[in-house]
């Protein structure tokens, strides 16, 4: 399965844009600010979550539009057409709605049709940024493999906010209410940790199947932020009430998880590697995850300005890996030259300028 048609209406700088005649490899060419990444962002919203920019919904609507936007896509599954759509309305621009084959559906249902991954320049700081960034990274990747992961992450965050609110109260919180909140935390926290651990294990299994060159092999380790498993986490939350109330926040649980990444051959933390090594490690992780996401559903891989950071040998190796997979790939670039190896009839190419898209 792959997308055959994509439409954007009043999204960012795209008034009305339609991309038909897609291919396995798709390339958007244009100057900075033309609207290339906006197309990738729209595609990323065909999955649960906030998309590749994590922007507020009202900011995505065209500035001179009616404060709402719409994104649609068509694919074929087992010979039957499927139409996916997500949109906001002027009356409530902060609420995203979803439709599948014209019927209203929860956003999480999009994950049953598409597994979407991406790599953008904004992710260059993943290894040196906050642990929260790496937790979000794990959750996004886990979601592409298991759509139900989003439900556990959302409910855990809601329960965590409620427990922290109770703990920050100057009065002693009601023990029975804490029991109920902690039961939710333990239930969804255990599943959240399980999904992250399974993701890292699966990615490492995929990584070891590839060679060390031309992309360095990362060594990934999931580091739990507390006891794992329902019973263990539940007991830790109960036993930690006094200390948590003194700190006015919950000190143990998946919200303190970490992802450790090493450059395996050098045994060097990714955060201490050169900028070029970090980019190559991140690309190796992206390709490993894409290979996992291809199993079972339509898979999209969104690569923003990826070729600009690679030498010719690594570009060639990247295109070979993309050809060998089954994901539909969407790439952007400011010029066509770095993509010369795939443009000659193999990739669908669009020129993008001022929010207008023209097929070559």
Steps between C-alpha positions, in 0.01 A plus 500: 500500500614856431338838458381571147373855551549772763310826537563805718243773551584824683796328667797725577587678172305251285160634396395201292765243414452152352773247432389218269698230328724424794780243486697294752760778506367857497704818487401859575743759359493872574667790683487546874158619611324366191280257695682167459518417870138607533404209274698261721336645810157445346591137428623456857156605625351191336610320817406556865695774673607856432699450184865555421506860623282444810336831414175633641207425272395865448853576377461247219202672340571743219543847647250663264261203500203423722701361795446141391691259275448162339735220395387199300666194355395199296646151508398157381473209740433149368364652181259734681545879510544662842473872569666648808443855616581728789385858542411789728207739479479876547257458790755294696848539346673322791314172454613257234244268345557186299302314235557162341292430191282804585414363847614679816777312683744561786847616396650182639316307225734656242775283644313191386556603137831685492831465681688826458858586588707809430839662524531878501782750566326593827582151629875564479503585871337175611813364668599825671149619586279415794399152612142606430590539131632144493190366679282667239722352231453150642124549529468623142692202369310257724172648378592423139538134599206480741220760468373416850820645646351849460210415729729382779724805465205741511333337799824472690567872451148588615529287814847640570374858484218414740733328749744790488214742560394305808859481627553874460197577715592627847241268652555128533345336192220248542658153508213337315521752218874447480441124484273548198739736321799275567313199364462689169864606508617145561274352233593737220855558623576129482369486143688815407828360629428167332446670164820704527707198601353291216577781252865524604543121493346479153713787367819342635406169338458687173821700541719193549383366162676788323870565463704771666538691174404737351285597799646445847324240710324644807470308826164579662407442863165565664557630854189472718421792728368271771365152563336336199191285512163585653559356847849643541405848378184505709697411814769759426241774457332407828827480691625827354206718599677681784809580296294596196284733708812668638627545143147591380538269203522131411862385513472156344339361188526500120497882494862469614604244236807557285634375168877448496670499160863407434710498186557127533838470326650780710303428820437873507178665620317652205488834680882517482528405133564748222207668329552283192512182707184598684315558172618163368397322822157660489458399138599141585235498775240645262569233238486222761163622623370539143584135432293400805209731413467350152351181641121487493380849402570768245826663601613856430851633557539878495855630451542877516820636339674169570723488191658838573686354799638188331811444291447333159579149627250524784239653270536206265478256792191680632320479165591132472350434845185693410462303177539173689221583745128517443426836665375787290766768537456877487813715479567871470792695360585849387649369175477187291873422466539287817212282380626446145535125560126453555335772292534333162152350482525326836367773727196723470631857512311817587620859488376705794480879501298732724267221609432383145605153384565404138576148381804468272 
